[in-house]
Amino acid sequence: MKKLFILFGLLLLVGCNNKEKEEDTFKFRDEIQAIIAIDQGPEPTDPQEIKNADEINIFVDAMQNADRYQGPVSDVGSRYKLEVTYKNDATETIDLWLFSSITGRFEVDDVKYSLNEKAIPKLINFLGK
């Protein structure tokens, strides 16, 4: 009986740790209908409206399941402001920083996340076109 109790306790701890990890990653709220990317750089361009599923997936690949950012932050404003519209017409604003071809982060509702490193080059290429 004691072994069963210990096993149950360990399973409970593992379950709690998995839930904690899920809360430390970013999830889009719903299926994305459109994204408007607003360049806020030194030479801003016209906002890009993104409705094509393949192009939306560039952002999903870079952000979905991204880990919370724990490092230092600067007071430099974001390079892009993303206005995400979901299928249920809900909206969300995301601030996006791109520091190099492998480093970037984004912020949603005052929570900062690191971009998925492998997806950053494709995101930079898309936004720079």
C-alpha positions, 0 to 999 in steps of 0.5 A: 500500500505504501508503494502505491501511495508513493507511486501515486504521489510521483505521478501527481508531481509529474502531472503538475510539472507538465501543466506548469510547462504548458503554461510557460509556452505560448498558444494562439487562442484559435485558428488564425483568419488574418494577421496585419504586420505593421513595421515600426522600424526607422523606415516603416513600410505599409502594413502587410495583410496576411490571409494566405494559410502558408504565410500565416504558418510562418508566424505560427511556426515562429511563435506557437509553443514558444517558451517564456523569455527569461532574459534581460530586456531593453527599452527599445520598442518592438520592430513589428506590431502584429494584429491577429484576427482569429476565426471567431473574430477575436483579436490579439496584438503581439509586439515582435522584436527581431535581433538577428537571424537566430534571435528574437522575441515577442510579447503578448499581454505583458508576457514575453516569449522567445521566438523559435530559433529555427523559424526566425530566418523564414520570418525575417525573409517574409517580413523583409520582402 
